Amino acid sequence: MKVGIVCPYSWDVPGGVQFHVRDLTEVLMARGHEVSVLAPADDDTPLPPYVVPAGRAVPVPYNGSVARVNFGPLSAARVRRWLREGEFDVLHIHEPATPSLSILACWAATGAIVATFHTANLRSRAMLAAAPFLESALEKIGARVAVSEDARRTLVEHMGGDAVLIPNGVFVDRFAAADPEPVWRGTNGTVGFIGRLDEERKGLPTLLAAMEAVVAARPGIRLLVAGRGDAEEAVDDVSPAVRDAVTFLGVVSEADKARLLRTVDVYVAPNLGGESFGIILVEAMSAGAPVLASDLDAFGRVLDGGRVGVLFPAGDPDALATSLLDLLDDEARRRKLCADGREWVRRFDWSVVAGDLIAVYETVRAGAGAVGEADVRPWRDRLRR
């Protein structure tokens, strides 16, 4: 099958959608499919051979973050040329409501179109205002996929219609097989955080505030922080004791991210909101790290309501500190969370997720019209036999 995938966000800036597209492409190609990805990127940016650059992206504030997107007449011309030369059996568009390559491709394309919705924002005025403008493009989509229940609800409430639920994927065995890094360990426990340091909704200030009590109770504990941002600015308002406990690793490779997650005694996700799924929680569980996360709806679903991880009230550093100390003091509980989490995350492995997406592709190619869960099930069952 020839598959064209449209990534709306700049390829050279790390993000969940970019990683999803990259990993899905790797799996599809390993299964013998021919894949081409169109993404915002400068023509001179080093890119994988399957990525076609669509020009420089511009930063746009969106959903508590900054999306780097590409839009305009030149981009539209590149989209049309890519579609014409690709002659794809299926076009897979990510975030088609985003003012970027995705909506341009949706306008220009014909044939079998699948769209994946990642965003969870139930009170988006921008999406409500854009809905009539996008209607003609969205009507062309044969199958809508949502990566989470929150993303599905956002789609239903702002755009109408429904979607097949297929989560983000993870290469579970890659995280499980990573080696811990002894030099990163603290003498009295190790805690991990991965996220953009300067993005408020990722919750690093909440974690740093909680660390005041944690450091006082467990001298020698270490907090590993990985992500893009100014490390000095991040710890500007914390005490010297907390500052000494923090090790900033900067932007880490996928291999080092796996090593970090294999090293920590607890992985903390103190996010404040705006999360559709929580792929980092799945990665942490895949690596065998007990997870402590804020009680966002999306995180609660990934953690099976708190069965395979611990939830605390979002934005509450005192509750976070108490939960973290309790986990660090209870090795038996951490071991059970690790065991339960490793079993639970198998449903998110790319071997399952990619199979479900291929089932959607086959259903749309077969001309089933608007595709729902019942239409996909026969293809999915056949692929899993």
C-alpha positions as CSV (number, residue, x, y, z in Angstrom):
1,M,0.0,0.0,0.0
2,K,1.2,3.5,-0.8
3,V,0.5,5.8,2.2
4,G,0.9,9.5,2.4
5,I,1.1,11.0,5.9
6,V,0.8,14.7,6.6
7,C,2.4,16.1,9.8
8,P,1.2,19.6,10.6
9,Y,4.0,20.6,12.9
10,S,7.6,21.4,12.3
11,W,9.6,18.1,11.9
12,D,12.8,19.4,13.7
13,V,11.0,20.5,16.9
14,P,10.2,17.5,19.2
15,G,6.5,16.9,19.9
16,G,4.0,14.1,20.4
17,V,2.5,14.3,16.9
18,Q,5.9,14.3,15.2
19,F,7.0,11.3,17.2
20,H,3.7,9.5,16.5
21,V,4.1,10.1,12.7
22,R,7.8,9.0,12.8
23,D,7.1,5.8,14.7
24,L,4.0,4.9,12.6
25,T,6.0,5.4,9.4
26,E,8.8,3.1,10.8
27,V,6.2,0.4,11.5
28,L,4.4,0.7,8.2
29,M,7.6,0.5,6.2
30,A,8.8,-2.5,8.2
31,R,5.5,-4.2,7.2
32,G,6.3,-3.6,3.5
33,H,4.2,-0.5,2.9
34,E,5.5,2.5,0.9
35,V,5.3,5.7,3.0
36,S,6.0,9.4,2.3
37,V,5.6,12.1,5.0
38,L,5.0,15.7,4.2
39,A,6.0,18.1,7.1
40,P,7.0,21.7,7.7
41,A,10.8,21.9,7.5
42,D,13.5,24.0,5.8
43,D,14.8,22.6,2.5
44,D,18.3,22.4,4.0
45,T,17.2,20.6,7.2
46,P,18.6,17.1,7.5
47,L,15.6,14.8,7.2
48,P,14.9,11.1,7.0
49,P,14.6,9.9,3.4
50,Y,10.8,9.4,3.7
51,V,10.1,13.1,4.8
52,V,9.4,15.7,2.1
53,P,10.0,19.3,3.4
54,A,7.1,21.8,2.8
55,G,9.0,24.9,3.8
56,R,9.7,26.8,7.0
57,A,7.2,26.8,9.9
58,V,6.1,29.8,12.0
59,P,5.3,29.6,15.7
60,V,1.7,30.1,16.7
61,P,0.4,30.0,20.3
62,Y,-2.1,27.1,20.7
63,N,-3.7,25.1,23.5
64,G,-1.2,26.4,26.1
65,S,1.8,25.6,24.0
66,V,3.4,26.9,20.8
67,A,2.6,25.1,17.5
68,R,5.1,25.5,14.6
69,V,3.0,25.3,11.5
70,N,3.1,26.1,7.8
71,F,0.4,27.7,5.8
72,G,0.1,29.9,2.6
73,P,0.1,29.8,-1.2
74,L,3.6,28.3,-1.5
75,S,2.7,25.6,1.0
76,A,-0.5,24.8,-0.9
77,A,1.5,24.4,-4.1
78,R,3.9,22.0,-2.4
79,V,1.0,20.0,-1.0
80,R,-0.6,19.7,-4.5
81,R,2.6,18.6,-6.1
82,W,3.3,16.0,-3.3
83,L,-0.2,14.6,-3.7
84,R,0.1,14.5,-7.5
85,E,3.5,12.7,-7.5
86,G,2.6,10.4,-4.6
87,E,-0.5,8.7,-6.1
88,F,-1.3,7.4,-2.6
89,D,-3.7,4.6,-1.9
90,V,-4.5,6.2,1.4
91,L,-3.8,9.7,2.7
92,H,-3.4,9.9,6.5
93,I,-3.8,13.5,7.8
94,H,-2.9,14.4,11.4
95,E,-4.7,17.3,13.1
96,P,-6.8,18.4,10.1
97,A,-8.4,21.3,12.0
98,T,-4.9,22.9,12.5
99,P,-4.2,25.8,10.1
100,S,-1.3,24.1,8.5
101,L,-0.4,21.5,5.9
102,S,-3.1,19.2,7.1
103,I,-6.1,21.4,6.2
104,L,-4.4,22.3,2.9
105,A,-4.0,18.6,2.1
106,C,-7.6,17.9,3.0
107,W,-8.8,20.6,0.6
108,A,-6.6,19.4,-2.2
109,A,-6.9,15.6,-1.9
110,T,-9.3,13.1,-3.4
111,G,-9.7,9.4,-2.7
112,A,-9.3,7.5,0.6
113,I,-8.6,9.9,3.5
114,V,-8.0,9.1,7.1
115,A,-7.6,11.8,9.8
116,T,-6.2,11.5,13.3
117,F,-7.2,14.0,16.0
118,H,-4.8,14.5,18.9
119,T,-5.9,17.7,20.6
120,A,-8.0,17.7,23.7
121,N,-9.4,21.2,24.4
122,L,-13.1,21.1,25.3
123,R,-13.5,24.9,25.5
124,S,-11.7,25.9,22.3
125,R,-13.2,29.1,20.9
126,A,-10.8,28.9,17.9
127,M,-12.1,25.4,16.9
128,L,-15.7,26.5,17.3
129,A,-15.1,29.5,15.1
130,A,-13.3,27.5,12.5
131,A,-15.8,24.7,12.2
132,P,-17.9,26.2,9.4
133,F,-14.7,27.2,7.5
134,L,-13.4,23.6,7.8
135,E,-16.7,21.8,7.0
136,S,-16.1,21.3,3.3
137,A,-12.6,19.7,4.0
138,L,-13.7,17.5,6.9
139,E,-16.6,16.1,4.8
140,K,-14.0,14.4,2.6
141,I,-12.5,12.4,5.4
142,G,-13.5,8.7,5.2
143,A,-12.4,7.7,8.7
144,R,-11.8,9.9,11.8
145,V,-9.4,8.5,14.5
146,A,-9.0,10.0,18.0
147,V,-6.0,9.1,20.1
148,S,-8.0,9.4,23.3
149,E,-11.5,9.8,24.7
150,D,-10.7,13.5,25.4
151,A,-9.6,14.0,21.8
152,R,-12.8,12.3,20.6
153,R,-15.0,14.5,22.9
154,T,-13.2,17.6,21.6
155,L,-13.9,16.5,18.0
156,V,-17.6,15.7,18.7
157,E,-18.3,18.9,20.6
158,H,-16.6,21.3,18.1
159,M,-16.9,19.5,14.7
160,G,-19.7,17.0,15.1
161,G,-19.5,13.4,14.0
162,D,-17.5,10.7,15.8
163,A,-14.2,8.8,15.7
164,V,-12.6,5.4,16.1
165,L,-10.5,5.4,19.3
166,I,-6.9,4.2,18.5
167,P,-4.3,5.4,21.1
168,N,-0.8,6.7,20.5
169,G,1.7,3.9,20.2
170,V,4.9,3.0,22.0
171,F,7.7,0.5,21.2
172,V,7.3,-1.2,24.6
173,D,10.2,-3.6,24.3
174,R,12.7,-0.8,23.5
175,F,12.0,0.9,26.8
176,A,11.9,-2.4,28.7
177,A,15.3,-3.4,27.3
178,A,17.1,-0.1,28.1
179,D,19.9,-0.2,30.7
180,P,19.7,2.1,33.8
181,E,22.4,4.7,34.2
182,P,24.0,4.4,37.6
183,V,25.7,7.8,37.6
184,W,22.2,9.4,37.4
185,R,21.0,7.8,40.6
186,G,20.6,9.7,43.9
187,T,21.9,8.2,47.1
188,N,18.4,8.3,48.6
189,G,16.2,7.7,45.7
190,T,15.7,9.0,42.1
191,V,12.8,10.9,40.6
192,G,12.3,11.7,36.9
193,F,10.5,14.4,34.9
194,I,10.5,14.9,31.1
195,G,8.9,18.0,29.5
196,R,9.4,21.5,28.3
197,L,10.8,23.5,31.1
198,D,9.2,26.8,30.1
199,E,5.7,25.5,29.3
200,E,3.5,26.1,32.4
201,R,1.0,23.3,31.7
202,K,3.8,20.7,32.0
203,G,3.9,21.4,35.7
204,L,7.6,21.6,36.6
205,P,7.1,24.4,39.1
206,T,4.6,22.2,41.0
207,L,7.1,19.4,41.2
208,L,9.9,21.7,42.3
209,A,7.7,23.2,45.0
210,A,6.9,19.6,46.2
211,M,10.6,18.8,46.3
212,E,11.1,21.1,49.2
213,A,9.4,18.6,51.5
214,V,10.9,15.6,49.7
215,V,14.5,16.8,50.0
216,A,14.0,17.6,53.7
217,A,12.7,14.1,54.3
218,R,15.2,12.3,52.1
219,P,18.5,14.0,51.9
220,G,20.5,12.8,48.9
221,I,17.5,12.3,46.6
222,R,18.0,13.3,43.0
223,L,15.5,14.8,40.5
224,L,16.4,14.2,36.9
225,V,14.9,16.8,34.5
226,A,15.0,16.4,30.8
227,G,13.5,18.8,28.2
228,R,13.9,21.9,26.3
229,G,14.2,25.2,28.1
230,D,16.3,27.4,30.4
231,A,17.5,25.4,33.3
232,E,18.8,28.4,35.3
233,E,15.4,30.2,35.0
234,A,13.5,27.0,36.0
235,V,15.2,26.9,39.4
236,D,15.4,30.6,39.9
237,D,12.9,30.7,42.8
238,V,13.7,27.4,44.6
239,S,15.8,26.8,47.6
240,P,19.5,25.9,47.4
241,A,18.7,22.4,48.7
242,V,16.2,21.7,45.9
243,R,18.6,23.3,43.3
244,D,21.4,20.9,44.4
245,A,19.0,17.9,44.1
246,V,18.1,18.7,40.5
247,T,20.2,17.4,37.5
248,F,19.2,18.9,34.2
249,L,19.9,16.7,31.2
250,G,18.6,19.0,28.5
251,V,17.0,17.6,25.4
252,V,17.7,13.8,25.5
253,S,17.7,11.2,22.7
254,E,15.2,8.5,22.6
255,A,17.8,6.1,23.9
256,D,18.7,8.4,26.8
257,K,15.0,8.9,27.6
258,A,14.6,5.1,27.9
259,R,17.7,5.0,30.1
260,L,16.3,7.8,32.3
261,L,13.0,6.0,32.8
262,R,14.8,2.7,33.6
263,T,16.9,4.6,36.2
264,V,14.2,6.4,38.3
265,D,12.4,5.0,41.3
266,V,9.4,7.1,40.5
267,Y,8.4,9.0,37.3
268,V,6.3,12.2,38.0
269,A,3.9,13.8,35.6
270,P,2.7,17.0,37.3
271,N,0.9,18.4,34.3
272,L,-1.8,21.0,34.9
273,G,-4.0,20.4,31.8
274,G,-4.3,20.4,28.0
275,E,-3.2,16.8,27.7
276,S,-5.0,14.5,25.3
277,F,-3.3,11.3,26.1
278,G,-0.1,11.0,28.1
279,I,2.4,9.0,26.0
280,I,5.2,9.6,28.5
281,L,3.2,7.7,31.1
282,V,3.1,4.7,28.8
283,E,6.8,5.0,28.1
284,A,7.5,5.1,31.8
285,M,5.4,2.0,32.5
286,S,7.1,0.3,29.6
287,A,10.4,0.9,31.2
288,G,9.2,-0.4,34.5
289,A,9.0,3.0,36.3
290,P,6.2,3.5,38.9
291,V,4.1,6.5,37.7
292,L,2.8,9.4,39.9
293,A,0.7,11.7,37.8
294,S,-1.8,14.6,38.3
295,D,-5.4,13.5,38.1
296,L,-6.2,14.8,34.6
297,D,-8.9,12.9,32.9
298,A,-6.5,11.8,30.1
299,F,-3.9,10.5,32.7
300,G,-6.5,8.7,34.7
301,R,-7.6,6.8,31.6
302,V,-4.0,5.9,30.7
303,L,-3.4,4.7,34.3
304,D,-6.7,2.7,34.3
305,G,-8.3,4.9,36.9
306,G,-5.2,4.7,39.2
307,R,-4.9,0.9,39.2
308,V,-1.5,1.0,37.4
309,G,-0.2,4.4,38.7
310,V,-0.9,6.9,41.5
311,L,-2.9,10.0,40.9
312,F,-2.7,13.3,42.9
313,P,-4.7,16.6,42.6
314,A,-3.3,18.6,39.8
315,G,-1.4,21.7,40.8
316,D,-1.2,20.7,44.5
317,P,2.5,20.5,45.5
318,D,1.7,19.3,49.1
319,A,-0.4,16.4,47.8
320,L,2.4,15.6,45.3
321,A,5.1,15.6,48.0
322,T,3.0,13.3,50.3
323,S,2.2,10.9,47.5
324,L,5.9,10.9,46.3
325,L,7.3,10.2,49.8
326,D,4.7,7.4,50.3
327,L,5.8,5.7,47.1
328,L,9.5,6.1,47.8
329,D,9.0,4.5,51.2
330,D,6.9,1.6,49.9
331,E,9.1,-0.7,47.7
332,A,6.4,-3.4,47.6
333,R,3.9,-1.0,46.2
334,R,6.3,0.2,43.6
335,R,7.1,-3.3,42.5
336,K,3.4,-4.1,42.1
337,L,2.8,-0.9,40.1
338,C,5.7,-1.9,37.8
339,A,4.3,-5.4,37.2
340,D,0.8,-4.2,36.6
341,G,2.0,-1.4,34.4
342,R,4.1,-3.6,32.2
343,E,1.2,-5.9,31.5
344,W,-1.2,-3.0,30.9
345,V,0.9,-1.1,28.4
346,R,0.9,-4.0,25.9
347,R,-2.3,-2.6,24.5
348,F,-0.4,0.5,23.5
349,D,2.5,-1.3,21.7
350,W,2.9,-0.3,18.1
351,S,2.3,-3.9,17.0
352,V,-1.3,-3.4,18.2
353,V,-1.8,0.2,17.3
354,A,-0.4,0.0,13.8
355,G,-2.5,-3.1,13.1
356,D,-5.6,-1.1,14.1
357,L,-4.6,1.8,11.8
358,I,-4.0,-0.5,8.9
359,A,-7.5,-1.9,9.5
360,V,-8.9,1.6,9.2
361,Y,-6.9,2.1,6.0
362,E,-8.2,-1.1,4.5
363,T,-11.8,-0.1,5.4
364,V,-11.5,3.3,3.8
365,R,-9.9,1.9,0.7
366,A,-12.8,-0.6,0.4
367,G,-15.2,2.4,0.1
368,A,-17.2,1.9,3.3
369,G,-18.3,5.5,3.4
370,A,-18.1,7.2,6.8
371,V,-16.2,4.7,9.0
372,G,-17.0,3.8,12.5
373,E,-15.8,1.1,15.0
374,A,-18.2,-1.5,13.7
375,D,-16.8,-1.1,10.1
376,V,-13.2,-1.4,11.3
377,R,-13.7,-4.5,13.5
378,P,-13.7,-7.2,10.7
379,W,-10.4,-5.9,9.3
380,R,-8.9,-5.6,12.8
381,D,-9.9,-9.1,13.7
382,R,-8.5,-10.5,10.5
383,L,-5.1,-8.7,11.0
384,R,-4.8,-10.0,14.6
385,R,-5.4,-13.7,13.7
